[in-house]
Amino acid sequence: MTLLVLERVTRRFGGLVAVDAVDLSVAPGGVTAIIGPNGAGKTTLFHLISGFQTPDLGRITFQGRDITGEPPERIAAHGLVRTFQLVQLFRDLTAIENVKVGCHLQTRGGVLTALVRPKGAREAETQVTATARELLAFVGLDASAELPASALTYGRQRLLEIARALAAKPKLLLLDEPAAGLNSEETRLLAAAIRRIAAGGTTVLLIEHDMNLVMTTADTVAVLDFGKKIAEGTPRSVREDPAVVAAYLGTAEGAHA
């Protein structure tokens, strides 16, 4: 069964059509990237998928369930979790505390349990701590577990945000420009983490401007231009598509937008 299906999804802002009758299917497993010039409608599409905005037309189905117009917290509870273009962490909490907050979104105790630790929850808390440490190690931050989030470099904050999102055990993880502001080494670590996430069974859907990251991590690439999907296929086929080259890439290699 297809994991995520968009059918003729449309979003208007006054006279501007930000997302124009987009059809998209995301199969379970692997990495799908959405690319396009600035203003192409990519982030608006993510808002629609994750419930932060409601389509004017069309339908969004996740695991066979119609989620069109559902609120973000309900969509997240179904297993569709996203990160944002700007890092959103609890900056005064340590790295491990940030991930434990994500873990407790899946427990009966809730976020307060991650911080207060009532006596009746000690056994569960031990397991949550172990899980948080595993996730930090998974993204390469095990040595930074006790550091406050604010003390991490921007790239490592990105990785921490991904670890926290994974703590919610998503079936589909939406990454909104995860490489924004990262240097080459941080981007390399991010790319490796994304491939490990997919290999572990979590499907990844990402928006990204870094074409090297897209071409080396994505299995499927969809291209938006002025709100319309103009191409979809393997990274190689999309890179060589004349419409994509004209609308977005400019050159077949090394382009950014």
GUGU-461231 format. One line per field, with one value per residue (C-alpha): residue number from 1; x, y, z. Coordinates in nm, 3 decimals. Example, Ala and Ser with C-alpha at 12.3 -4.5 7.8 and 13.67 -1.06 7.14 Angstrom:
BEGIN
k <- [1, 2]
X <- [1.230, 1.367]
Y <- [-0.450, -0.106]
Z <- [0.780, 0.714]
***
This chain:
BEGIN
k <- [1, 2, 3, 4, 5, 6, 7, 8, 9, 10, 11, 12, 13, 14, 15, 16, 17, 18, 19, 20, 21, 22, 23, 24, 25, 26, 27, 28, 29, 30, 31, 32, 33, 34, 35, 36, 37, 38, 39, 40, 41, 42, 43, 44, 45, 46, 47, 48, 49, 50, 51, 52, 53, 54, 55, 56, 57, 58, 59, 60, 61, 62, 63, 64, 65, 66, 67, 68, 69, 70, 71, 72, 73, 74, 75, 76, 77, 78, 79, 80, 81, 82, 83, 84, 85, 86, 87, 88, 89, 90, 91, 92, 93, 94, 95, 96, 97, 98, 99, 100, 101, 102, 103, 104, 105, 106, 107, 108, 109, 110, 111, 112, 113, 114, 115, 116, 117, 118, 119, 120, 121, 122, 123, 124, 125, 126, 127, 128, 129, 130, 131, 132, 133, 134, 135, 136, 137, 138, 139, 140, 141, 142, 143, 144, 145, 146, 147, 148, 149, 150, 151, 152, 153, 154, 155, 156, 157, 158, 159, 160, 161, 162, 163, 164, 165, 166, 167, 168, 169, 170, 171, 172, 173, 174, 175, 176, 177, 178, 179, 180, 181, 182, 183, 184, 185, 186, 187, 188, 189, 190, 191, 192, 193, 194, 195, 196, 197, 198, 199, 200, 201, 202, 203, 204, 205, 206, 207, 208, 209, 210, 211, 212, 213, 214, 215, 216, 217, 218, 219, 220, 221, 222, 223, 224, 225, 226, 227, 228, 229, 230, 231, 232, 233, 234, 235, 236, 237, 238, 239, 240, 241, 242, 243, 244, 245, 246, 247, 248, 249, 250, 251, 252, 253, 254, 255, 256, 257]
X <- [0.000, 0.125, 0.214, 0.118, -0.103, -0.180, -0.460, -0.504, -0.396, -0.440, -0.378, -0.452, -0.361, -0.586, -0.503, -0.183, -0.198, 0.085, 0.017, -0.158, -0.336, -0.036, -0.049, 0.218, 0.261, 0.521, 0.588, 0.694, 1.068, 1.336, 1.383, 1.170, 1.288, 1.083, 1.286, 1.215, 1.306, 1.231, 0.858, 0.774, 0.534, 0.747, 0.702, 0.334, 0.298, 0.464, 0.224, -0.068, 0.063, 0.137, -0.187, -0.054, -0.264, -0.574, -0.601, -0.861, -0.908, -0.785, -0.727, -0.435, -0.429, -0.182, -0.177, -0.516, -0.666, -0.797, -0.608, -0.711, -0.762, -0.679, -0.484, -0.105, -0.114, -0.358, -0.157, 0.159, -0.022, -0.086, 0.292, 0.360, 0.617, 0.799, 1.090, 1.094, 1.305, 1.418, 1.545, 1.289, 1.452, 1.429, 1.755, 1.803, 1.755, 2.037, 2.051, 1.930, 1.647, 1.530, 1.516, 1.341, 1.067, 1.014, 1.010, 0.745, 0.510, 0.469, 0.417, 0.124, 0.318, 0.354, 0.615, 0.595, 0.718, 1.037, 1.118, 0.963, 1.017, 0.751, 0.833, 0.579, 0.744, 1.104, 1.114, 0.965, 1.205, 1.502, 1.382, 1.321, 1.674, 1.819, 1.615, 1.723, 2.089, 2.047, 1.893, 2.169, 2.426, 2.230, 2.277, 2.632, 2.560, 2.624, 2.922, 2.701, 2.422, 2.470, 2.537, 2.260, 2.110, 2.220, 2.585, 2.571, 2.668, 2.380, 2.445, 2.441, 2.121, 1.973, 2.080, 1.938, 1.604, 1.599, 1.680, 1.392, 1.158, 1.266, 1.182, 0.816, 0.859, 0.732, 0.635, 0.696, 0.948, 0.920, 1.244, 1.212, 1.546, 1.756, 2.087, 2.013, 2.306, 2.523, 2.887, 3.015, 3.112, 2.779, 2.596, 2.792, 2.687, 2.328, 2.324, 2.456, 2.190, 1.910, 2.021, 2.039, 1.688, 1.554, 1.749, 1.591, 1.243, 1.131, 1.024, 1.173, 1.018, 1.238, 1.252, 1.605, 1.800, 2.135, 2.142, 2.438, 2.250, 1.938, 2.121, 2.315, 2.035, 1.702, 1.553, 1.280, 1.270, 0.962, 1.004, 0.772, 0.765, 0.509, 0.311, 0.287, 0.466, 0.666, 0.872, 0.916, 1.157, 1.501, 1.761, 1.939, 1.628, 1.515, 1.860, 1.856, 1.496, 1.503, 1.202, 1.376, 1.703, 1.517, 1.297, 1.530, 1.871, 2.014, 2.296, 2.280, 2.536, 2.623, 2.333, 2.163, 1.854]
Y <- [0.000, 0.349, 0.534, 0.891, 1.001, 1.356, 1.397, 1.730, 1.917, 2.293, 2.592, 2.954, 3.277, 3.539, 3.544, 3.342, 2.967, 2.844, 2.472, 2.386, 2.048, 1.845, 1.466, 1.279, 0.926, 0.822, 0.450, 0.295, 0.295, 0.506, 0.880, 1.110, 1.467, 1.766, 2.035, 2.356, 2.725, 2.962, 3.031, 2.706, 2.598, 2.338, 2.455, 2.526, 2.167, 2.048, 2.265, 2.098, 1.746, 1.802, 1.985, 2.336, 2.453, 2.309, 2.253, 2.450, 2.150, 1.793, 1.509, 1.383, 1.019, 0.865, 0.487, 0.473, 0.728, 1.061, 1.322, 1.627, 1.918, 1.724, 1.922, 1.872, 1.688, 1.429, 1.379, 1.337, 1.077, 0.879, 0.858, 1.154, 1.379, 1.684, 1.911, 2.276, 2.504, 2.683, 2.468, 2.443, 2.299, 2.359, 2.552, 2.551, 2.174, 1.931, 1.729, 1.415, 1.603, 1.732, 1.378, 1.249, 1.507, 1.348, 1.002, 1.103, 1.211, 0.835, 0.755, 0.797, 1.038, 1.305, 1.579, 1.656, 1.306, 1.376, 1.664, 1.582, 1.202, 1.090, 0.779, 0.559, 0.622, 0.532, 0.208, 0.375, 0.664, 0.426, 0.290, 0.639, 0.743, 0.437, 0.509, 0.875, 0.776, 0.530, 0.800, 1.048, 0.784, 0.714, 1.073, 1.099, 1.312, 1.061, 1.264, 1.575, 1.420, 1.640, 1.965, 2.225, 2.247, 2.609, 2.500, 2.286, 2.412, 2.486, 2.167, 1.957, 2.126, 2.006, 1.650, 1.684, 1.796, 1.488, 1.264, 1.418, 1.365, 1.000, 0.959, 0.991, 0.671, 0.816, 0.605, 0.908, 1.178, 1.516, 1.715, 2.081, 2.198, 1.999, 2.110, 2.484, 2.660, 2.348, 2.330, 2.048, 1.818, 1.870, 1.803, 1.480, 1.368, 1.464, 1.267, 0.959, 0.999, 1.027, 0.709, 0.527, 0.647, 0.509, 0.185, 0.147, 0.145, 0.507, 0.666, 1.013, 1.298, 1.605, 1.954, 2.056, 2.315, 2.136, 1.943, 1.729, 1.610, 1.538, 1.352, 1.135, 1.050, 1.050, 0.749, 0.959, 1.331, 1.544, 1.894, 2.190, 2.510, 2.785, 2.540, 2.271, 1.938, 1.944, 1.626, 1.315, 1.025, 0.906, 1.172, 1.105, 1.127, 1.447, 1.604, 1.540, 1.652, 1.962, 2.117, 2.085, 2.225, 2.522, 2.587, 2.518, 2.365, 2.595, 2.346, 1.973, 1.967, 2.164, 2.402, 2.549, 2.765]
Z <- [0.000, -0.083, 0.236, 0.135, -0.154, -0.266, -0.519, -0.698, -0.385, -0.428, -0.202, -0.293, -0.117, -0.271, -0.640, -0.594, -0.648, -0.424, -0.481, -0.805, -0.838, -0.719, -0.739, -0.544, -0.415, -0.159, -0.127, 0.205, 0.256, 0.099, 0.053, -0.162, -0.223, -0.335, -0.509, -0.695, -0.707, -0.422, -0.419, -0.599, -0.322, -0.146, 0.213, 0.155, 0.037, 0.360, 0.562, 0.384, 0.437, 0.807, 0.887, 0.946, 0.651, 0.484, 0.107, -0.083, -0.310, -0.327, -0.084, 0.126, 0.235, 0.480, 0.528, 0.358, 0.598, 0.472, 0.677, 0.474, 0.711, 1.029, 1.293, 1.317, 1.651, 1.518, 1.201, 1.411, 1.623, 1.303, 1.254, 1.022, 1.194, 1.056, 1.131, 1.032, 0.817, 1.134, 1.421, 1.702, 2.014, 2.388, 2.392, 2.770, 2.797, 2.731, 2.412, 2.587, 2.759, 2.420, 2.283, 2.597, 2.543, 2.202, 2.359, 2.610, 2.333, 2.290, 2.660, 2.895, 3.112, 2.845, 2.828, 3.203, 3.284, 3.087, 3.319, 3.660, 3.678, 3.929, 4.135, 3.960, 3.626, 3.714, 3.517, 3.211, 3.259, 3.251, 2.918, 2.782, 2.880, 2.706, 2.393, 2.393, 2.418, 2.130, 1.913, 1.996, 1.901, 1.583, 1.464, 1.598, 1.905, 2.184, 2.309, 2.335, 2.542, 2.849, 2.665, 2.643, 2.294, 2.275, 2.303, 1.990, 1.647, 1.412, 1.217, 1.533, 1.643, 1.313, 1.391, 1.743, 1.602, 1.378, 1.677, 1.871, 1.575, 1.552, 1.921, 1.822, 1.615, 1.286, 0.989, 0.765, 0.856, 0.681, 0.675, 0.575, 0.430, 0.679, 0.522, 0.542, 0.711, 0.732, 0.624, 0.402, 0.691, 0.867, 0.539, 0.499, 0.848, 0.772, 0.446, 0.625, 0.897, 0.640, 0.466, 0.803, 0.888, 0.561, 0.601, 0.944, 0.795, 0.838, 0.512, 0.453, 0.256, 0.235, 0.087, 0.003, -0.197, -0.171, -0.497, -0.397, -0.089, -0.295, -0.569, -0.323, -0.077, -0.264, -0.439, -0.601, -0.678, -0.751, -0.893, -0.831, -1.034, -0.971, -0.759, -1.027, -1.033, -1.355, -1.317, -1.105, -1.123, -1.024, -0.940, -1.268, -1.485, -1.313, -1.342, -1.717, -1.775, -2.001, -1.824, -1.488, -1.620, -1.768, -1.465, -1.178, -1.207, -1.469, -1.515, -1.471, -1.190, -0.881, -0.888, -0.583, -0.538]
***
